[in-house]
Amino acid sequence: MALFGADIHTMDDLYLHTLQDIYYAEKQIEKALPKMIDKATAPALKSGFEMHLEETRGHVARLEQVFGLLGEKPKAVTCPAIDGIIKEANEIAGDIDDDGVLDAALAAAAQAVEHYEITRYGTLIAWSRELGRTECADLFEKTLAEEKATDAKLSKLAESRLNRAA
């Protein structure tokens, strides 16, 4: 079983593939967040998702900037990991009738997404620095800081309210 496609031979190929992977992930998250906003019942969770949707649009724009810096057109490659995380979240949320439990599940699903993004952006920062792409690394660092802040807010919200309410 091949981990990556046959078109990855160099570090530059791997870097571009990973960039295309996170671009796909961010675009999928941008599509999923409105559904999560609609399902959330806790006002703080709903507003947090709304705020993160705006941030996600900014993440997409930054990724498009990186593609431009590389002389590439923005292109996504399917990311089975994010597809699986979103699918699981939709399946779980679809089975929950209790609003408190639903909000706790949505927060946990959002954190799974954040953790995936954090790993990808951390990797891209390291590789950008290794490849001398400082400007790309700087853009990724802005996004990584926002992803970590969102994860921290979700943890605080879940631990202070949502989990107790569930």
C-alpha positions in Angstrom: 0.0 0.0 0.0 1.5 3.3 -1.0 1.3 6.1 1.6 1.6 8.8 -1.0 1.1 8.9 -4.8 3.7 8.0 -7.2 4.4 11.6 -8.0 6.3 12.2 -4.8 10.0 11.8 -5.3 11.6 14.8 -3.7 11.1 17.0 -0.6 9.6 19.6 -2.8 7.1 17.1 -4.1 6.2 16.1 -0.5 6.0 19.7 0.6 3.6 20.6 -2.3 1.5 17.4 -1.6 1.2 18.4 2.1 0.2 21.9 1.1 -2.5 20.5 -1.2 -3.6 18.2 1.5 -4.2 21.0 4.1 -5.8 23.2 1.4 -8.3 20.4 0.8 -8.8 20.0 4.5 -9.4 23.7 5.1 -11.9 23.8 2.2 -13.8 20.8 3.7 -13.8 22.5 7.1 -15.2 25.6 5.5 -18.1 23.5 4.2 -18.6 21.6 7.4 -18.6 24.5 9.9 -22.0 26.0 8.8 -23.6 22.6 9.5 -21.9 22.6 12.9 -23.1 26.1 13.6 -26.7 25.0 12.8 -26.5 22.0 15.1 -24.8 23.7 18.1 -27.2 24.8 20.8 -24.9 26.4 23.3 -24.5 30.1 22.4 -20.8 30.1 23.2 -20.2 27.1 21.0 -22.2 28.5 18.2 -20.4 31.8 18.3 -17.1 30.1 18.5 -17.8 28.1 15.4 -19.0 31.3 13.6 -15.7 33.0 14.5 -13.7 30.0 13.4 -15.5 29.9 10.1 -14.2 33.4 9.4 -10.7 32.4 10.5 -10.9 29.3 8.2 -11.6 31.6 5.3 -8.5 33.5 6.2 -6.6 30.2 6.4 -7.7 29.3 2.9 -6.5 32.8 1.7 -3.1 32.3 3.4 -2.7 28.9 1.7 -3.5 30.5 -1.6 -0.8 33.1 -0.9 1.7 30.2 -0.3 0.7 28.6 -3.5 1.4 32.0 -5.2 4.8 32.3 -3.5 5.7 28.9 -4.9 4.5 29.8 -8.4 1.7 27.2 -8.2 -2.0 27.4 -8.7 -4.1 26.5 -5.6 -4.9 22.8 -5.9 -6.4 20.3 -3.5 -5.6 16.6 -3.1 -8.1 14.5 -1.3 -7.3 14.1 2.4 -8.8 10.9 3.7 -7.9 11.9 7.3 -10.1 15.0 7.4 -12.8 13.3 5.4 -12.9 10.6 8.1 -12.9 13.1 11.0 -15.8 15.0 9.4 -17.7 11.9 8.5 -17.4 10.5 12.1 -18.5 13.9 13.5 -21.6 13.9 11.3 -22.5 10.3 12.1 -22.1 10.9 15.9 -24.0 14.2 15.8 -26.8 12.6 13.8 -27.4 10.0 16.5 -27.7 12.4 19.5 -31.0 13.7 20.7 -29.8 15.4 23.9 -28.7 19.0 23.2 -26.0 19.0 26.0 -24.5 15.8 24.7 -24.7 17.0 21.1 -22.8 20.2 22.0 -20.1 18.2 23.9 -19.8 15.9 20.8 -19.5 18.8 18.4 -16.8 20.4 20.6 -14.9 17.1 20.7 -15.2 16.7 16.9 -14.0 20.3 16.3 -11.0 19.5 18.5 -10.2 16.5 16.4 -10.1 18.7 13.4 -8.0 21.3 15.1 -5.4 18.6 16.2 -5.1 17.4 12.6 -4.6 21.0 11.4 -2.0 21.6 14.1 0.1 18.7 13.0 0.0 19.7 9.3 0.9 23.3 9.9 3.7 22.3 12.3 5.1 20.1 9.7 4.8 22.7 7.0 6.6 25.3 9.2 9.5 22.9 9.8 9.7 22.0 6.1 9.4 25.6 5.0 12.4 26.6 7.2 14.4 23.6 6.0 13.7 24.6 2.4 14.5 28.3 3.0 10.9 29.3 2.5 10.7 31.8 5.4 7.8 33.8 4.0 5.7 30.6 3.8 6.7 29.6 7.3 5.6 33.0 8.6 2.2 32.5 7.0 1.8 29.0 8.4 2.8 30.3 11.9 0.0 32.8 11.8 -2.5 30.0 11.0 -1.0 27.6 13.5 -1.4 30.2 16.3 -5.1 30.6 15.4 -5.6 26.8 15.3 -4.0 26.4 18.7 -6.0 29.3 20.1 -9.2 27.7 18.8 -8.2 24.4 20.4 -7.6 26.1 23.7 -11.0 27.9 23.6 -12.7 24.6 22.8 -11.0 22.9 25.7 -11.9 25.7 28.1 -15.5 25.7 26.9 -15.9 22.0 27.1 -14.3 21.7 30.5 -16.1 24.7 32.1 -19.6 24.2 30.6 -20.4 21.7 27.8 -19.1 18.5 29.4 -20.9 19.3 32.7 -24.1 20.1 30.9 -24.0 16.8 29.0 
